[in-house]
Amino acid sequence: MAELNHDRSRQLFDEASELMPGGVSSPVRAFISVGDHPFFVAGGQGPFITDVDGNEYIDWVQSWGALLLGHAHPAVVDAVTRAAARGTSFGTPAELEVELARLVIEMVPNVDRVRFVSSGTEAGMTALRLARAATGRDKIVKFAGCYHGHSDALLAQAGSGVLTLGIPGSPGVTEGTAQDTIVVPYNDLVAVKAALDAWPDQVAAIVVEPVAANMGLVVPHDGYLEGLRSLADEFGALLVFDEVITGFRLGPGGAQERFGVRADLVMLGKILGGGLPVAAVAGPAELMDQLAPVGSVYQAGTLSGNPLAMAAGVASLRAIKEDATLYHRIQERARSLVRGLVDVADIAEVPMVATAIGGLAGFFFAEDEVVDLDGANASDADMYAHFFRGMLDRGIYLPPSRYEALFVSATHEEEHVERTVKAAHDVLTA
């Protein structure tokens, strides 16, 4: 089939590349890993986005999971429009902050207090600073393949062994910053126990994506999150759930509710802001009240609690609470999508494994189930790139990286699943 026309997008990308590093404001948007150039979006509606060349796509990325309600949801657009008319930023407390905090506390288990910030990276920085202050310890256990923002300590990667202290994961990250980060494989409780044994009374927190969605979609083994909770309790560390992605996507109460496992602190974002830049750290009063101005742990931000972002968040969470069938619908769509993709791959005799949970879906071109970063790395990158390009030419927008999840919105219908599966059949059997 003929490729879609992307002339205007290519022109814009050439211009952008002279103005911004790589022509983008975030690396994965450059489409480098899928061997393509990015398209530039003109607008979106529900499950669709349209680019500047007039091409329309079924969007399974949905602003990397921020848009549970789909693009340009009327309630969110109206709330932001009305808020903007009153002023875009005040740098003072506003009533909408109180309302959004109240909604978070009503919906998310084990939360008494909320501190709003502007990004998931800020939430990660704040959660770890608070955990270190509360425990009087320095070290952090994190998991290879789990992403918690681009703060220095959390960019540390695993060394040759599971007990090797982290080395800098990016130029500009000092060894001194990275040395307090211990990186172990996801889904491996033995490795966590070994790390805690190796550094007794030194680990402030275990920080984890309860469902890993930054190495593709990798679900926790049965008992894994419960095991992390037990180990945290045994060794006096805090358990921090990074629910920037899973918060309000696995259910109204996120992973804590879905799996019945209590976190000491939870990081929220994406859906919390309904498409605007909002994130948060939340938890029990005895921990959260150690933040300034009540306590001595300092954190601040001029645009924290921005009224436009608060308005979008309030509208989004209200809409979630009012839609009694939302989570059933998105889970069924996600399951239907991965079933269809696997069936097509079987017909084409292409190895594929896939999974879905809540409004998250994911697949790898691989023979065996992927349970950690090593498995994700072993999947077929060239096949994913080929598949991505073929699907894009057929009007289906998938994540431009095999290390990202697919996001189902409330506006995706079975017809969109069917169109996606049909396109996948055409690509894989061509």
SEVO-53351 format. One line per 3 residues: number of its first residue (from 1); their letters; for each residue x negated, z, y negated of C-alpha. Coordinates in Angstrom, 1 decimal, padded with zeros to 4 digits. Example, Ala and Ser with C-alpha at 12.3 -4.5 7.8 and 13.67 -1.06 7.14 Angstrom:
1) AS) -012.3:007.8:004.5  -013.7:007.1:001.1
end
This chain:
1) MAE) 000.0:000.0:000.0  -001.1:-000.5:-003.6  -002.6:002.4:-005.4
4) LNH) -000.7:003.9:-008.3  -001.7:003.0:-011.8  -003.9:005.8:-013.3
7) DRS) -005.4:003.9:-016.2  -004.4:006.3:-018.9  -005.5:009.3:-016.9
10) RQL) -008.9:007.7:-016.2  -009.3:007.0:-020.0  -008.4:010.6:-020.8
13) FDE) -010.7:011.9:-018.2  -013.6:009.9:-019.6  -012.8:011.2:-023.0
16) ASE) -012.5:014.8:-021.8  -015.8:014.6:-019.9  -017.5:014.1:-023.3
19) LMP) -015.8:017.1:-024.7  -015.5:019.7:-021.9  -017.8:020.5:-019.0
22) GGV) -016.7:018.2:-016.2  -013.8:017.1:-018.3  -011.7:020.1:-017.2
25) SSP) -010.9:023.7:-018.1  -011.2:024.9:-014.4  -013.5:023.4:-011.8
28) VRA) -011.1:022.5:-008.9  -009.0:020.4:-011.3  -011.8:017.8:-011.4
31) FIS) -010.8:016.5:-007.9  -014.5:016.3:-007.0  -014.1:017.7:-003.4
34) VGD) -011.5:015.0:-002.6  -013.5:012.2:-004.1  -011.1:011.2:-006.8
37) HPF) -010.4:011.6:-010.6  -007.7:013.9:-011.8  -004.5:012.6:-013.2
40) FVA) -003.3:014.1:-016.5  000.2:015.6:-016.5  002.8:014.7:-019.1
43) GGQ) 005.5:017.1:-017.9  007.3:018.7:-015.0  010.8:019.5:-013.9
46) GPF) 011.8:021.5:-010.8  009.6:020.3:-007.9  008.3:017.3:-009.7
49) ITD) 005.5:016.5:-012.1  005.0:013.2:-014.0  001.6:012.0:-015.2
52) VDG) 000.7:010.2:-018.4  000.9:006.8:-016.6  004.6:007.5:-015.6
55) NEY) 003.9:008.3:-011.9  006.1:011.1:-010.5  004.9:013.4:-007.7
58) IDW) 006.5:016.0:-005.5  004.4:019.0:-006.5  003.3:021.4:-003.8
61) VQS) 000.8:023.1:-006.1  003.2:024.4:-008.8  000.5:025.6:-011.2
64) WGA) -001.4:027.2:-008.3  001.6:029.3:-007.3  002.7:030.6:-010.7
67) LLL) 005.9:028.6:-010.7  008.1:030.2:-008.0  011.1:028.9:-009.9
70) GHA) 009.8:025.4:-010.4  008.7:023.6:-013.5  010.6:024.2:-016.8
73) HPA) 013.1:026.6:-015.4  015.9:026.8:-018.0  015.9:030.6:-018.2
76) VVD) 012.1:030.8:-018.7  012.1:028.0:-021.3  014.9:029.6:-023.2
79) AVT) 013.2:033.0:-023.2  009.9:031.6:-024.4  011.5:029.5:-027.1
82) RAA) 013.5:032.5:-028.4  010.4:034.7:-028.3  008.2:032.1:-030.1
85) ARG) 010.8:031.9:-032.9  010.2:035.6:-033.6  006.4:035.3:-033.6
88) TSF) 003.7:034.4:-031.1  001.5:037.5:-031.2  001.6:040.9:-032.8
91) GTP) -001.2:043.0:-031.3  001.3:045.9:-031.3  003.6:047.3:-028.6
94) AEL) 006.8:045.3:-028.1  010.0:046.0:-026.2  009.5:043.2:-023.8
97) EVE) 006.4:045.0:-022.4  008.5:047.9:-021.5  011.1:045.7:-019.9
100) LAR) 008.6:043.8:-017.8  006.8:047.0:-016.7  010.1:048.5:-015.7
103) LVI) 010.9:045.4:-013.5  007.5:045.6:-011.8  007.9:049.3:-011.0
106) EMV) 011.4:048.6:-009.6  010.3:045.8:-007.4  006.8:046.6:-006.2
109) PNV) 006.3:049.6:-003.9  004.0:052.5:-004.7  003.8:051.7:-008.4
112) DRV) 004.4:054.2:-011.3  002.3:052.6:-014.1  001.4:049.0:-015.1
115) RFV) -001.4:047.8:-017.3  -000.9:044.2:-018.5  -003.9:041.9:-019.0
118) SSG) -004.1:038.1:-019.5  -005.8:036.8:-016.3  -006.4:037.7:-012.7
121) TEA) -010.1:038.0:-013.5  -009.3:040.7:-016.0  -007.1:042.4:-013.4
124) GMT) -009.9:042.4:-010.9  -012.4:043.8:-013.4  -010.0:046.6:-014.4
127) ALR) -009.1:047.5:-010.8  -012.7:047.8:-009.7  -013.7:049.8:-012.8
130) LAR) -010.8:052.2:-012.3  -011.7:052.5:-008.6  -015.3:053.4:-009.3
133) AAT) -014.3:055.9:-012.0  -011.7:057.5:-009.7  -014.0:057.9:-006.7
136) GRD) -017.4:058.4:-008.5  -018.8:055.7:-006.2  -020.4:052.3:-006.9
139) KIV) -020.1:049.9:-004.0  -017.2:047.5:-003.2  -016.3:045.9:000.1
142) KFA) -014.8:042.5:-000.2  -014.2:039.6:002.2  -015.9:036.2:002.5
145) GCY) -013.4:033.6:001.3  -011.2:036.0:-000.7  -011.3:035.2:-004.5
148) HGH) -010.6:037.9:-007.1  -011.5:036.1:-010.3  -014.9:035.1:-011.6
151) SDA) -016.3:038.5:-012.8  -019.9:038.9:-011.7  -019.6:041.5:-009.0
154) LLA) -016.7:039.7:-007.3  -018.6:036.4:-007.1  -021.1:037.9:-004.6
157) QAG) -021.2:036.1:-001.3  -022.1:037.2:002.2  -025.7:037.1:003.4
160) SGV) -027.0:036.4:006.9  -025.4:039.4:008.4  -022.2:041.2:007.8
163) LTL) -024.0:044.2:006.5  -026.2:042.3:004.1  -025.6:043.4:000.5
166) GIP) -024.2:040.6:-001.7  -026.5:038.1:-003.4  -025.5:036.4:-006.6
169) GSP) -022.8:033.8:-005.9  -023.5:031.8:-009.1  -026.4:031.3:-011.5
172) GVT) -026.1:033.9:-014.2  -025.0:036.6:-011.9  -027.8:039.2:-011.6
175) EGT) -029.0:040.7:-008.4  -028.4:044.1:-009.9  -024.7:043.3:-010.4
178) AQD) -024.3:041.8:-006.9  -026.1:044.5:-005.0  -023.2:046.9:-005.0
181) TIV) -020.9:044.3:-003.4  -020.7:044.3:000.4  -019.2:041.1:001.8
184) VPY) -017.8:041.0:005.3  -015.7:038.5:007.3  -011.9:038.5:006.8
187) NDL) -009.8:039.6:009.8  -012.7:041.7:011.2  -012.1:045.4:011.2
190) VAV) -015.3:046.1:013.2  -017.4:044.6:010.4  -015.5:046.8:007.8
193) KAA) -016.2:049.9:009.8  -019.8:049.0:010.2  -020.2:048.5:006.4
196) LDA) -018.5:051.8:005.7  -020.7:053.6:008.3  -023.9:052.0:006.7
199) WPD) -023.0:053.2:003.2  -021.2:056.5:003.7  -019.7:058.1:000.6
202) QVA) -020.8:055.1:-001.4  -017.8:052.7:-001.2  -015.3:053.0:-004.0
205) AIV) -012.9:050.4:-002.8  -012.0:047.8:-000.2  -010.5:044.9:-002.1
208) VEP) -008.6:042.2:-000.2  -006.1:039.4:-000.5  -003.6:040.7:002.0
211) VAA) -002.8:037.1:002.9  -005.9:035.0:002.1  -005.0:031.9:000.0
214) NMG) -008.3:030.9:-001.4  -009.9:029.5:001.7  -006.9:027.6:002.6
217) LVV) -004.1:029.8:004.0  -005.3:032.4:006.4  -002.9:035.1:007.6
220) PHD) -004.0:038.6:008.6  -004.1:039.5:012.3  -001.5:041.9:013.5
223) GYL) -002.7:045.4:012.6  -005.5:044.2:010.2  -004.0:045.5:007.0
226) EGL) -003.0:048.7:008.7  -006.5:049.0:009.9  -007.9:048.6:006.4
229) RSL) -005.6:051.3:005.2  -006.8:053.7:007.9  -010.5:053.0:007.2
232) ADE) -010.0:053.5:003.5  -008.4:056.9:004.2  -011.1:057.8:006.7
235) FGA) -014.0:057.0:004.3  -012.4:058.1:001.0  -012.2:054.6:-000.5
238) LLV) -009.3:053.1:-002.3  -007.5:050.1:-000.9  -006.9:047.4:-003.5
241) FDE) -004.5:044.6:-002.7  -005.2:041.5:-004.8  -001.6:040.2:-005.0
244) VIT) -002.2:037.7:-007.8  -000.9:035.1:-005.3  001.2:037.0:-002.9
247) GFR) 002.9:039.2:-005.5  006.6:038.2:-005.7  005.9:035.3:-003.3
250) LGP) 006.1:037.0:000.1  009.2:039.0:-001.1  010.2:040.9:-004.2
253) GGA) 007.7:043.7:-003.4  004.9:041.4:-002.3  002.6:042.1:000.7
256) QER) 003.1:045.9:000.5  006.7:045.4:001.2  006.3:042.5:003.7
259) FGV) 003.7:044.3:005.9  004.7:047.9:005.2  001.2:048.9:004.1
262) RAD) 000.5:051.0:001.0  -002.2:049.9:-001.4  -003.8:052.4:-003.9
265) LVM) -003.9:049.7:-006.6  -002.4:046.3:-006.7  -003.4:043.3:-008.8
268) LGK) -000.6:041.0:-010.0  -000.5:037.7:-011.8  000.8:034.1:-011.5
271) ILG) 004.5:034.6:-010.8  004.4:037.7:-013.0  004.1:035.5:-016.0
274) GGL) 006.4:032.7:-015.0  003.8:030.1:-015.9  002.3:031.9:-018.9
277) PVA) -001.0:033.8:-018.8  -000.2:037.3:-017.6  -001.7:039.6:-015.0
280) AVA) -001.6:043.3:-014.3  -003.1:046.2:-012.5  -000.5:048.6:-011.1
283) GPA) -000.4:051.8:-009.1  000.4:055.5:-009.0  000.3:057.6:-012.1
286) ELM) -002.6:059.7:-011.0  -004.9:056.7:-010.8  -003.5:054.6:-013.6
289) DQL) -003.5:057.4:-016.1  -007.3:057.4:-015.9  -007.1:054.3:-018.1
292) APV) -007.6:054.7:-021.9  -005.9:055.9:-024.0  -004.7:058.6:-021.6
295) GSV) -008.0:058.7:-019.6  -011.6:057.7:-020.3  -011.7:054.4:-018.4
298) YQA) -011.8:051.8:-021.1  -010.0:048.4:-021.0  -008.4:046.5:-023.8
301) GTL) -007.3:043.0:-024.8  -005.9:041.5:-028.0  -003.4:039.3:-026.2
304) SGN) -002.5:041.7:-023.5  001.3:042.1:-023.5  001.7:038.9:-025.5
307) PLA) 005.4:038.5:-026.4  005.7:034.9:-025.1  004.1:035.8:-021.8
310) MAA) 006.2:039.0:-021.5  009.4:037.0:-022.2  008.5:034.5:-019.5
313) GVA) 007.8:037.3:-017.0  011.0:039.1:-017.7  013.0:035.9:-017.3
316) SLR) 011.3:035.1:-014.1  011.6:038.5:-012.4  015.3:038.7:-013.5
319) AIK) 015.9:035.3:-011.9  014.2:036.4:-008.7  016.3:039.6:-008.5
322) EDA) 019.5:037.6:-009.1  018.9:035.0:-006.4  019.8:036.7:-003.1
325) TLY) 018.8:033.7:-000.9  015.5:032.7:-002.7  013.1:034.2:-000.2
328) HRI) 014.9:032.9:002.8  015.0:029.4:001.3  011.3:029.2:000.4
331) QER) 010.2:030.6:003.7  012.3:028.1:005.6  011.0:025.2:003.5
334) ARS) 007.4:026.3:004.1  008.0:026.6:007.8  009.8:023.2:007.9
337) LVR) 006.9:021.6:006.0  004.1:022.8:008.3  006.2:022.0:011.4
340) GLV) 006.6:018.4:010.1  003.0:018.0:009.3  001.8:019.3:012.7
343) DVA) 004.3:017.0:014.5  002.9:014.0:012.5  -000.7:015.0:013.2
346) DIA) 000.2:015.2:017.0  001.6:011.7:016.9  -001.5:010.4:015.1
349) EVP) -003.7:012.4:017.5  -005.4:014.0:014.5  -006.4:017.7:015.0
352) MVA) -004.5:020.0:012.7  -003.5:023.7:012.6  -001.0:025.0:010.1
355) TAI) 000.8:028.2:009.1  003.4:029.4:006.7  004.4:032.8:005.4
358) GGL) 006.9:033.5:002.6  006.6:030.7:000.1  003.0:029.9:001.2
361) AGF) 002.0:027.0:003.5  -001.3:025.7:004.6  -003.0:023.4:007.0
364) FFA) -006.5:022.5:008.2  -007.8:019.5:010.0  -009.3:021.5:012.8
367) EDE) -008.9:022.1:016.6  -008.7:025.9:016.5  -006.8:028.5:014.5
370) VVD) -008.6:029.4:011.3  -009.0:033.2:010.9  -011.9:033.5:008.4
373) LDG) -014.1:031.5:006.0  -016.4:030.2:008.8  -013.3:028.6:010.4
376) ANA) -012.2:027.1:007.1  -015.7:025.8:006.5  -015.7:024.1:009.9
379) SDA) -012.5:022.1:009.2  -012.8:018.4:008.4  -013.5:018.0:004.7
382) DMY) -013.6:014.2:004.8  -010.2:014.0:006.6  -008.7:016.3:004.0
385) AHF) -010.0:014.2:001.2  -008.7:011.0:002.8  -005.3:012.6:003.4
388) FRG) -005.1:014.0:-000.2  -005.8:010.5:-001.7  -003.3:008.8:000.6
391) MLD) -000.6:011.4:-000.1  -001.2:011.1:-003.9  -000.8:007.3:-003.7
394) RGI) 002.6:008.0:-002.1  003.8:010.4:-004.8  002.9:013.7:-003.1
397) YLP) 000.6:016.1:-004.9  -001.3:018.5:-002.6  -004.0:020.9:-003.7
400) PSR) -007.2:018.9:-004.5  -009.2:021.1:-002.2  -008.9:022.1:001.5
403) YEA) -009.6:025.7:000.4  -006.2:026.1:-001.4  -002.7:026.9:-000.2
406) LFV) 000.5:024.9:-000.8  003.1:026.6:-002.9  006.9:026.2:-002.3
409) SAT) 009.2:026.7:-005.2  012.9:027.6:-005.3  013.6:024.0:-006.4
412) HEE) 012.1:022.3:-003.3  014.8:021.0:-001.0  014.6:019.7:002.6
415) EHV) 014.6:016.2:001.2  011.3:016.9:-000.5  009.9:018.1:002.8
418) ERT) 011.2:015.0:004.6  009.6:012.7:002.0  006.3:014.6:002.3
421) VKA) 006.3:014.4:006.1  007.2:010.7:006.0  004.2:010.1:003.6
424) AHD) 002.0:012.1:005.9  003.0:009.9:008.9  002.2:006.8:006.9
427) VLT) -001.3:008.1:005.9  -002.3:009.5:009.3  -001.0:006.5:011.4
430) A) -002.2:003.8:009.0
end
